[in-house]
Amino acid sequence: MMQTAVTVSTALLWLAVLALGAICLALVRQVGILCERIMPAGALMIDKGPAVGAIAPTFELTDIRGANLKVGGIDQSGKATLLFFLSPTCPVCKKLLPLLPSLQASESTPVNVVLASDGDFDEHTRFARKHHLERFPYVLSQELGLAYQIGKLPYAVLLDETGKVRAKGLVNTREHLESLFEAKARGVGSLQEFVHGSAHHDQHAQHV
């Protein structure tokens, strides 16, 4: 009698273990599906300055090394332009600067990177030297910042080769920077716009 009870208990225990295993597999599958559906958070676009899709203003500037530079308009080399607005006192800017060369090399879209700010010339020259920014044009222009209504940093604007604004937003991580190129490829102003548009489409489809 005792042996029968032990056998039944063992059988019930194994059934419980198998049931828990099946539940865990189902949960893992659902988590995988959710991860595929969730888009990475992109750069936060602030609706100020030239709108996405608009022709960006053109500026004839001189960088801190004395080179003449045109920002905006048609790029004769056929490259896009990433305007990266920064400040020597911005800790997040300092964190992102080392990522720019690898980002420029890894993106399928050929892109020129232009660093932009305003303020004391000597301070920015020391900052550029300290962080080895010689490979990028570095311009100081209050007018450029005003044109794009830059309020918070770091902020980036992606212009295409024709001089149109393709994406823009606050950038705190490499993923935020990459999201500008993703938004350009998808034809939206930001990944948030894409996600919200997809969600609206799904809701509309459910009601139809």
Beta strands, then each sheet from edge to edge (+ up, - down):
strand 1: 59-62
strand 2: 68-71
strand 3: 80-85
strand 4: 111-117
strand 5: 138-140
strand 6: 155-159
strand 7: 165-170
sheet 1: 1+ 2-
sheet 2: 5+ 4+ 3+ 6- 7+
end
